Amino acid sequence: MNLFVKKNLEQLLQEAESKELKRSIGKWALVALGIGAIIGAGLFVRTAAASAESAGAAVTISFIVAAVGCALAGLCYAEFASMIPIAGSAYTYSYATMGEFVAWFIGWDLVLEYALGAATVSIAWSEYLNKLLKSVAGWEIPYEWCHSPFQSDNGVHGIMNIPALFIIFILTLILIRGVSESATVNGIIVIVKVAIVILFIALGWSYINPVNHTPYMIPEGTAGHEGFFEHGWGGILAGAGTVFFAFIGFDAVSTAAQETKDPKRDMPFGILVSLAICTVLYILFAHVLTGVANYTEFEKAGKEASVAYAIETYMTKYSWLALFVTIAILAGFSSVILVMLLGQSRVFFSMSKDGLVPPIFSKVHPVYQTPYKSNQIFFIFVGLFAAFIPGDVVGDMTSIGTLFAFVLVCIGVIIMRKTDPNTPRPFKTPFSPVVPILGALVCLAMIIGLGAENWIRLIVWMLIGLVVYFVYGRHHSKLQKQKVA
């Protein structure tokens, strides 16, 4: 048995021509899909967290560092997505370049980004729904029905997080109905949240206090920021690892390749344009937020409510905007969950077609032409996590899992240029191998900034995947069976 057996590129291209999944997504729907996945918890929550913990006002530079890493990886994703327009994203690309064993680990690793990420965001959605209900109706869901059994407050223990389970259920139904319908819902949500982000930037600009941007980086010797990754350029790098969560999702665009009308042309456009739009909005948003309120205030004011805090404290004339920000956050969370669930089911669709996971994950609905069984299974898996496990259990595992996938995609472009130099590439990563190498290095630097604790969590998750592969995957791999035959 050859653990590093590679999938033939011609075979992949034949699969790309299959009609199993309905091709119904255009290039602007892909851009909306990317923005829908990108703008969410990261922008509204991680900006203040990174500012308070390590970067200060220079969190804008942290966003630039994270954006550079994503842009470099995005260029590599764009080459693969145009060259191999098939569902599966980094998993499929790794199968063609580094072999089955690495591909399995990438597919398993993407569960951290998509499934567990969707669960974590749904728990945050539940918290913000309660805030909205309290501010609008003066009522909130009882504690025990919106928290995990492992959480308690003033003697009241959680039983089940019903709102988190509810939003996953609704979005799963939309996904089963069809990708074009999902893209329409996502497009509406994108318009709402982007409008509110732009509104905050426009109205908050005149409230920027230059004092809050001086000094721009947290100075060495600042109390509570003694560590290398808690001030100066080290703090900016750590901040980049934190706000990287805000960029997670652009790669999910590539999982919809098999449902795109013209993937060779539209995939690079969708990935790179959505990434560019979000980067500009992020830098402007961070500049305004840290200008309106000083970064030190976010240490006590609460990182999750930081935007509402800045508006209610310093932009009193626009206090109504705080309510709309909460609505934008709920909308943002919803579209992130939608795209993450979409990405997860499509990755396992590809893995199932290869025999590495059970065939039920590639069962397509006879009418809607969507992998509905996979959607149903992941509703149960993600729903159990969302309903019964606290949101902070996963922490930065989503970020580290995604960065790991990005590193391998960057390396994969270099390998494919050597092994298949004559294959048509509708989009080519510029300045290769410089861009892929820089992409891998920047992403590795952000992984280092996330700390050893998250490395340990990643290793444990991968060890579990190792067991699953050797117990099931290698025995059912279609490619392994072909080689034996």
TORMISE-273712 format. One record per residue (C-alpha): residue number from 1; residue in one letter; z, x, y. Coordinates in steps of 0.25 Angstrom, whole numbers, plus 5000, padded with zeros to 4 digits. Layout:
N
SITE   nr  rest    pz    px    py
SITE  NUM     A     Z     X     Y
...
END
This chain:
485
SITE   nr  rest    pz    px    py
SITE    1     M  5000  5000  5000
SITE    2     N  4996  5005  5014
SITE    3     L  5006  5001  5024
SITE    4     F  4997  5005  5036
SITE    5     V  4984  4998  5031
SITE    6     K  4976  4994  5043
SITE    7     K  4969  4981  5045
SITE    8     N  4954  4982  5046
SITE    9     L  4949  4980  5060
SITE   10     E  4937  4972  5055
SITE   11     Q  4946  4963  5047
SITE   12     L  4954  4960  5060
SITE   13     L  4942  4957  5068
SITE   14     Q  4938  4947  5057
SITE   15     E  4951  4940  5058
SITE   16     A  4950  4939  5073
SITE   17     E  4937  4931  5070
SITE   18     S  4945  4921  5062
SITE   19     K  4946  4907  5067
SITE   20     E  4960  4904  5061
SITE   21     L  4966  4904  5075
SITE   22     K  4960  4896  5086
SITE   23     R  4954  4904  5097
SITE   24     S  4957  4896  5110
SITE   25     I  4964  4906  5120
SITE   26     G  4956  4911  5132
SITE   27     K  4959  4924  5140
SITE   28     W  4967  4917  5151
SITE   29     A  4975  4909  5141
SITE   30     L  4978  4923  5135
SITE   31     V  4983  4928  5149
SITE   32     A  4992  4916  5150
SITE   33     L  4997  4919  5136
SITE   34     G  5000  4933  5140
SITE   35     I  5007  4929  5153
SITE   36     G  5014  4918  5145
SITE   37     A  5020  4928  5135
SITE   38     I  5023  4938  5146
SITE   39     I  5030  4931  5157
SITE   40     G  5043  4925  5152
SITE   41     A  5057  4930  5149
SITE   42     G  5054  4945  5153
SITE   43     L  5050  4942  5167
SITE   44     F  5061  4933  5170
SITE   45     V  5072  4939  5162
SITE   46     R  5069  4954  5159
SITE   47     T  5065  4958  5174
SITE   48     A  5080  4956  5178
SITE   49     A  5085  4962  5166
SITE   50     A  5077  4975  5167
SITE   51     S  5080  4976  5182
SITE   52     A  5095  4974  5180
SITE   53     E  5097  4983  5167
SITE   54     S  5088  4995  5170
SITE   55     A  5076  4994  5180
SITE   56     G  5082  4988  5193
SITE   57     A  5071  4984  5203
SITE   58     A  5062  4994  5196
SITE   59     V  5060  4983  5185
SITE   60     T  5046  4981  5191
SITE   61     I  5043  4996  5186
SITE   62     S  5049  4992  5173
SITE   63     F  5039  4980  5172
SITE   64     I  5028  4990  5176
SITE   65     V  5032  4999  5165
SITE   66     A  5032  4988  5155
SITE   67     A  5019  4983  5160
SITE   68     V  5012  4996  5158
SITE   69     G  5017  4997  5144
SITE   70     C  5012  4982  5141
SITE   71     A  4999  4985  5148
SITE   72     L  4996  4998  5140
SITE   73     A  5000  4990  5127
SITE   74     G  4992  4978  5133
SITE   75     L  4979  4986  5134
SITE   76     C  4981  4990  5119
SITE   77     Y  4984  4976  5115
SITE   78     A  4971  4972  5123
SITE   79     E  4962  4982  5115
SITE   80     F  4968  4977  5102
SITE   81     A  4967  4962  5106
SITE   82     S  4952  4963  5109
SITE   83     M  4949  4972  5097
SITE   84     I  4957  4964  5087
SITE   85     P  4958  4949  5092
SITE   86     I  4967  4944  5082
SITE   87     A  4981  4938  5081
SITE   88     G  4992  4947  5079
SITE   89     S  4993  4956  5091
SITE   90     A  4999  4970  5088
SITE   91     Y  5001  4967  5074
SITE   92     T  4986  4966  5071
SITE   93     Y  4983  4978  5080
SITE   94     S  4993  4986  5072
SITE   95     Y  4987  4982  5059
SITE   96     A  4974  4987  5063
SITE   97     T  4979  5000  5068
SITE   98     M  4992  5005  5062
SITE   99     G  4992  4997  5049
SITE  100     E  4999  4986  5042
SITE  101     F  5013  4991  5042
SITE  102     V  5013  4994  5057
SITE  103     A  5007  4980  5059
SITE  104     W  5017  4973  5051
SITE  105     F  5028  4979  5060
SITE  106     I  5021  4975  5073
SITE  107     G  5020  4961  5068
SITE  108     W  5034  4961  5064
SITE  109     D  5038  4967  5077
SITE  110     L  5030  4957  5085
SITE  111     V  5040  4946  5079
SITE  112     L  5050  4953  5089
SITE  113     E  5041  4950  5101
SITE  114     Y  5036  4937  5097
SITE  115     A  5045  4929  5088
SITE  116     L  5059  4934  5093
SITE  117     G  5054  4935  5107
SITE  118     A  5050  4920  5107
SITE  119     A  5064  4917  5101
SITE  120     T  5071  4925  5112
SITE  121     V  5063  4919  5123
SITE  122     S  5065  4905  5118
SITE  123     I  5080  4908  5119
SITE  124     A  5079  4912  5133
SITE  125     W  5070  4899  5135
SITE  126     S  5082  4891  5131
SITE  127     E  5091  4898  5141
SITE  128     Y  5082  4895  5152
SITE  129     L  5080  4881  5148
SITE  130     N  5095  4879  5149
SITE  131     K  5095  4885  5163
SITE  132     L  5083  4876  5167
SITE  133     L  5090  4863  5162
SITE  134     K  5103  4867  5169
SITE  135     S  5097  4869  5182
SITE  136     V  5088  4857  5182
SITE  137     A  5096  4847  5174
SITE  138     G  5110  4853  5175
SITE  139     W  5111  4852  5159
SITE  140     E  5109  4863  5149
SITE  141     I  5107  4863  5134
SITE  142     P  5121  4865  5127
SITE  143     Y  5124  4879  5124
SITE  144     E  5125  4877  5109
SITE  145     W  5110  4872  5108
SITE  146     C  5104  4883  5116
SITE  147     H  5111  4895  5110
SITE  148     S  5111  4903  5097
SITE  149     P  5123  4901  5087
SITE  150     F  5126  4916  5091
SITE  151     Q  5129  4912  5105
SITE  152     S  5141  4906  5112
SITE  153     D  5146  4903  5125
SITE  154     N  5160  4898  5129
SITE  155     G  5163  4894  5115
SITE  156     V  5150  4886  5113
SITE  157     H  5141  4892  5102
SITE  158     G  5126  4891  5101
SITE  159     I  5120  4883  5090
SITE  160     M  5105  4883  5092
SITE  161     N  5095  4886  5104
SITE  162     I  5087  4873  5104
SITE  163     P  5079  4876  5117
SITE  164     A  5074  4889  5111
SITE  165     L  5070  4883  5098
SITE  166     F  5064  4871  5106
SITE  167     I  5054  4880  5114
SITE  168     I  5050  4888  5102
SITE  169     F  5047  4875  5095
SITE  170     I  5038  4869  5106
SITE  171     L  5030  4882  5108
SITE  172     T  5028  4883  5093
SITE  173     L  5022  4869  5093
SITE  174     I  5013  4873  5105
SITE  175     L  5008  4886  5097
SITE  176     I  5005  4878  5084
SITE  177     R  4997  4868  5093
SITE  178     G  4988  4879  5097
SITE  179     V  4986  4892  5105
SITE  180     S  4978  4886  5116
SITE  181     E  4988  4875  5118
SITE  182     S  4999  4886  5118
SITE  183     A  4991  4894  5128
SITE  184     T  4990  4882  5137
SITE  185     V  5005  4879  5137
SITE  186     N  5007  4894  5140
SITE  187     G  4997  4894  5151
SITE  188     I  5005  4883  5158
SITE  189     I  5018  4891  5156
SITE  190     V  5012  4903  5161
SITE  191     I  5007  4897  5174
SITE  192     V  5021  4891  5177
SITE  193     K  5029  4904  5175
SITE  194     V  5019  4913  5182
SITE  195     A  5019  4904  5194
SITE  196     I  5034  4905  5195
SITE  197     V  5034  4920  5193
SITE  198     I  5024  4921  5205
SITE  199     L  5033  4911  5213
SITE  200     F  5045  4920  5211
SITE  201     I  5038  4933  5215
SITE  202     A  5031  4926  5227
SITE  203     L  5044  4919  5232
SITE  204     G  5054  4931  5228
SITE  205     W  5045  4942  5235
SITE  206     S  5051  4939  5249
SITE  207     Y  5065  4939  5243
SITE  208     I  5064  4954  5238
SITE  209     N  5075  4963  5244
SITE  210     P  5070  4977  5245
SITE  211     V  5085  4982  5243
SITE  212     N  5084  4976  5228
SITE  213     H  5072  4986  5225
SITE  214     T  5080  4998  5230
SITE  215     P  5082  5007  5222
SITE  216     Y  5071  5002  5214
SITE  217     M  5076  5008  5201
SITE  218     I  5090  5008  5196
SITE  219     P  5096  5021  5201
SITE  220     E  5103  5031  5192
SITE  221     G  5118  5030  5192
SITE  222     T  5118  5015  5194
SITE  223     A  5130  5009  5187
SITE  224     G  5126  5002  5174
SITE  225     H  5113  5009  5174
SITE  226     E  5117  5023  5169
SITE  227     G  5107  5023  5157
SITE  228     F  5093  5030  5158
SITE  229     F  5087  5016  5155
SITE  230     E  5095  5009  5165
SITE  231     H  5090  5015  5178
SITE  232     G  5078  5022  5185
SITE  233     W  5066  5024  5177
SITE  234     G  5073  5023  5163
SITE  235     G  5078  5009  5168
SITE  236     I  5064  5006  5172
SITE  237     L  5059  5009  5158
SITE  238     A  5071  5001  5152
SITE  239     G  5067  4990  5161
SITE  240     A  5053  4991  5156
SITE  241     G  5058  4989  5142
SITE  242     T  5065  4977  5146
SITE  243     V  5055  4970  5155
SITE  244     F  5044  4973  5144
SITE  245     F  5049  4960  5138
SITE  246     A  5042  4953  5150
SITE  247     F  5029  4958  5145
SITE  248     I  5030  4954  5130
SITE  249     G  5020  4944  5127
SITE  250     F  5006  4950  5132
SITE  251     D  5004  4955  5118
SITE  252     A  5006  4941  5113
SITE  253     V  4992  4938  5119
SITE  254     S  4986  4947  5108
SITE  255     T  4992  4938  5097
SITE  256     A  4982  4927  5102
SITE  257     A  4970  4935  5100
SITE  258     Q  4965  4927  5088
SITE  259     E  4966  4914  5096
SITE  260     T  4959  4919  5109
SITE  261     K  4944  4915  5112
SITE  262     D  4939  4929  5115
SITE  263     P  4950  4939  5111
SITE  264     K  4942  4951  5113
SITE  265     R  4940  4948  5128
SITE  266     D  4953  4939  5131
SITE  267     M  4964  4947  5124
SITE  268     P  4964  4959  5133
SITE  269     F  4962  4950  5145
SITE  270     G  4974  4941  5141
SITE  271     I  4983  4953  5137
SITE  272     L  4981  4962  5150
SITE  273     V  4980  4951  5160
SITE  274     S  4992  4944  5156
SITE  275     L  5000  4957  5156
SITE  276     A  4994  4961  5170
SITE  277     I  4998  4947  5176
SITE  278     C  5012  4948  5171
SITE  279     T  5014  4962  5175
SITE  280     V  5011  4959  5189
SITE  281     L  5020  4947  5189
SITE  282     Y  5032  4955  5183
SITE  283     I  5032  4966  5193
SITE  284     L  5032  4957  5205
SITE  285     F  5042  4948  5198
SITE  286     A  5052  4960  5195
SITE  287     H  5049  4965  5210
SITE  288     V  5053  4952  5216
SITE  289     L  5065  4949  5206
SITE  290     T  5072  4963  5209
SITE  291     G  5069  4962  5224
SITE  292     V  5075  4948  5225
SITE  293     A  5088  4952  5217
SITE  294     N  5094  4966  5215
SITE  295     Y  5093  4970  5200
SITE  296     T  5108  4972  5199
SITE  297     E  5110  4957  5201
SITE  298     F  5102  4954  5188
SITE  299     E  5113  4961  5180
SITE  300     K  5123  4950  5184
SITE  301     A  5114  4938  5188
SITE  302     G  5108  4937  5174
SITE  303     K  5095  4943  5169
SITE  304     E  5089  4930  5164
SITE  305     A  5092  4922  5177
SITE  306     S  5088  4933  5186
SITE  307     V  5076  4927  5192
SITE  308     A  5084  4914  5195
SITE  309     Y  5095  4922  5200
SITE  310     A  5086  4930  5210
SITE  311     I  5080  4917  5215
SITE  312     E  5093  4909  5217
SITE  313     T  5100  4921  5223
SITE  314     Y  5090  4927  5233
SITE  315     M  5079  4917  5234
SITE  316     T  5087  4904  5237
SITE  317     K  5076  4898  5244
SITE  318     Y  5068  4897  5231
SITE  319     S  5080  4893  5222
SITE  320     W  5071  4883  5215
SITE  321     L  5062  4894  5210
SITE  322     A  5074  4898  5200
SITE  323     L  5071  4885  5193
SITE  324     F  5057  4888  5192
SITE  325     V  5059  4902  5187
SITE  326     T  5068  4896  5176
SITE  327     I  5056  4887  5172
SITE  328     A  5046  4899  5173
SITE  329     I  5056  4906  5163
SITE  330     L  5056  4894  5153
SITE  331     A  5041  4894  5154
SITE  332     G  5040  4909  5153
SITE  333     F  5048  4909  5140
SITE  334     S  5040  4897  5134
SITE  335     S  5027  4904  5135
SITE  336     V  5033  4917  5130
SITE  337     I  5038  4910  5118
SITE  338     L  5025  4903  5116
SITE  339     V  5017  4916  5116
SITE  340     M  5027  4924  5108
SITE  341     L  5027  4913  5097
SITE  342     L  5011  4913  5098
SITE  343     G  5011  4928  5096
SITE  344     Q  5021  4928  5084
SITE  345     S  5013  4918  5076
SITE  346     R  5000  4926  5079
SITE  347     V  5006  4939  5074
SITE  348     F  5011  4933  5061
SITE  349     F  4998  4925  5060
SITE  350     S  4991  4939  5059
SITE  351     M  5002  4945  5050
SITE  352     S  5001  4933  5041
SITE  353     K  4985  4935  5040
SITE  354     D  4988  4949  5035
SITE  355     G  4998  4945  5025
SITE  356     L  5010  4952  5031
SITE  357     V  5017  4939  5033
SITE  358     P  5016  4926  5026
SITE  359     P  5003  4917  5027
SITE  360     I  5010  4906  5033
SITE  361     F  5010  4913  5047
SITE  362     S  4995  4912  5047
SITE  363     K  4994  4898  5043
SITE  364     V  4985  4891  5054
SITE  365     H  4986  4877  5058
SITE  366     P  4974  4869  5054
SITE  367     V  4972  4862  5067
SITE  368     Y  4978  4871  5078
SITE  369     Q  4974  4884  5072
SITE  370     T  4987  4891  5075
SITE  371     P  4997  4898  5065
SITE  372     Y  5006  4886  5065
SITE  373     K  5015  4890  5053
SITE  374     S  5018  4903  5060
SITE  375     N  5022  4896  5073
SITE  376     Q  5031  4887  5064
SITE  377     I  5038  4899  5057
SITE  378     F  5040  4907  5070
SITE  379     F  5046  4894  5077
SITE  380     I  5056  4894  5066
SITE  381     F  5059  4909  5067
SITE  382     V  5059  4910  5082
SITE  383     G  5066  4897  5083
SITE  384     L  5077  4901  5074
SITE  385     F  5079  4914  5082
SITE  386     A  5079  4906  5095
SITE  387     A  5088  4895  5091
SITE  388     F  5099  4904  5084
SITE  389     I  5098  4918  5089
SITE  390     P  5103  4923  5103
SITE  391     G  5091  4928  5112
SITE  392     D  5097  4941  5115
SITE  393     V  5097  4946  5100
SITE  394     V  5082  4950  5101
SITE  395     G  5084  4957  5115
SITE  396     D  5073  4967  5117
SITE  397     M  5068  4967  5103
SITE  398     T  5056  4959  5108
SITE  399     S  5052  4970  5118
SITE  400     I  5054  4981  5108
SITE  401     G  5046  4974  5098
SITE  402     T  5034  4972  5107
SITE  403     L  5034  4986  5113
SITE  404     F  5033  4991  5099
SITE  405     A  5021  4983  5096
SITE  406     F  5015  4988  5109
SITE  407     V  5017  5002  5105
SITE  408     L  5009  5000  5092
SITE  409     V  4998  4992  5099
SITE  410     C  4996  5004  5108
SITE  411     I  4996  5014  5097
SITE  412     G  4986  5004  5089
SITE  413     V  4976  5005  5100
SITE  414     I  4975  5020  5098
SITE  415     I  4974  5020  5083
SITE  416     M  4963  5009  5084
SITE  417     R  4955  5017  5093
SITE  418     K  4955  5028  5083
SITE  419     T  4953  5020  5070
SITE  420     D  4943  5010  5075
SITE  421     P  4936  5016  5087
SITE  422     N  4923  5008  5086
SITE  423     T  4929  4994  5085
SITE  424     P  4925  4986  5098
SITE  425     R  4936  4985  5108
SITE  426     P  4933  4974  5118
SITE  427     F  4945  4979  5126
SITE  428     K  4949  4994  5125
SITE  429     T  4963  5000  5130
SITE  430     P  4959  5009  5141
SITE  431     F  4963  5024  5141
SITE  432     S  4966  5024  5126
SITE  433     P  4974  5031  5120
SITE  434     V  4982  5033  5133
SITE  435     V  4985  5018  5136
SITE  436     P  4990  5015  5122
SITE  437     I  4998  5028  5121
SITE  438     L  5005  5024  5135
SITE  439     G  5007  5010  5130
SITE  440     A  5014  5015  5118
SITE  441     L  5023  5024  5126
SITE  442     V  5027  5015  5137
SITE  443     C  5030  5004  5126
SITE  444     L  5038  5014  5119
SITE  445     A  5046  5018  5131
SITE  446     M  5050  5004  5134
SITE  447     I  5055  5003  5119
SITE  448     I  5064  5015  5122
SITE  449     G  5069  5008  5134
SITE  450     L  5073  4996  5126
SITE  451     G  5084  5004  5119
SITE  452     A  5088  5008  5104
SITE  453     E  5094  4995  5101
SITE  454     N  5081  4988  5102
SITE  455     W  5074  4999  5093
SITE  456     I  5085  4996  5082
SITE  457     R  5082  4981  5083
SITE  458     L  5067  4984  5082
SITE  459     I  5069  4993  5070
SITE  460     V  5077  4982  5063
SITE  461     W  5067  4972  5065
SITE  462     M  5056  4981  5060
SITE  463     L  5064  4984  5047
SITE  464     I  5065  4970  5044
SITE  465     G  5050  4969  5046
SITE  466     L  5048  4981  5036
SITE  467     V  5055  4973  5025
SITE  468     V  5047  4961  5028
SITE  469     Y  5034  4969  5027
SITE  470     F  5037  4976  5014
SITE  471     V  5043  4963  5008
SITE  472     Y  5031  4954  5012
SITE  473     G  5020  4960  5021
SITE  474     R  5015  4972  5013
SITE  475     H  5014  4963  5000
SITE  476     H  5006  4952  5007
SITE  477     S  4997  4961  5016
SITE  478     K  4983  4957  5015
SITE  479     L  4978  4970  5019
SITE  480     Q  4987  4977  5009
SITE  481     K  4981  4968  4998
SITE  482     Q  4967  4971  5003
SITE  483     K  4969  4986  5002
SITE  484     V  4975  4985  4988
SITE  485     A  4963  4976  4983
END
